[in-house]
């Protein structure tokens, strides 16, 4: 295990290529879940704060370094990444729509992205999983009331697969 400062990776910021790759990943997760159906609004009218979304991506990449350091080089899974993206979008709120409360919109987009990441992970690993409507409602309510921590959300999402091995 690393115990000298030189053994730890340094976070030096996110390059444009990483922003682009994460943006594509976010779009892919959202497309899986048909965002317009999920939100019941015309998604073409949603406005994005690019600077805020970059802050969300920057946060995810900082967590990636954290995982590398504290989990002995462990690679962050798509589930963890999806949970962190969901949490970051719910907290930082990069999306706007004239007819929808900003918090509600971003929580729904974050949850849609999270379910897309769960489905992507399933397609990649073929592991059985279970997510009930009740669990999704719980996640939605805790994100709306801001009573769930990022790590709790990660553990909850990872439990979708662990309990069904």
Secondary structure, 3 states (H helix, E strand, C coil): CCCCHHHCCCCCCCCHHHHHHHHHHHHHHHHHCCHHHHHCCCHHHCEECHHHHHHHHHHHHHHHHHHHHHCCCCCCCHHHHHHHHHHHHHHHCCEEECCECHHHHHHHHHHHHHHHHHHHHHHHHCCCCCCCHHHHHHHHHHHHHCCCCHHHHHHHHHHHHHCCC
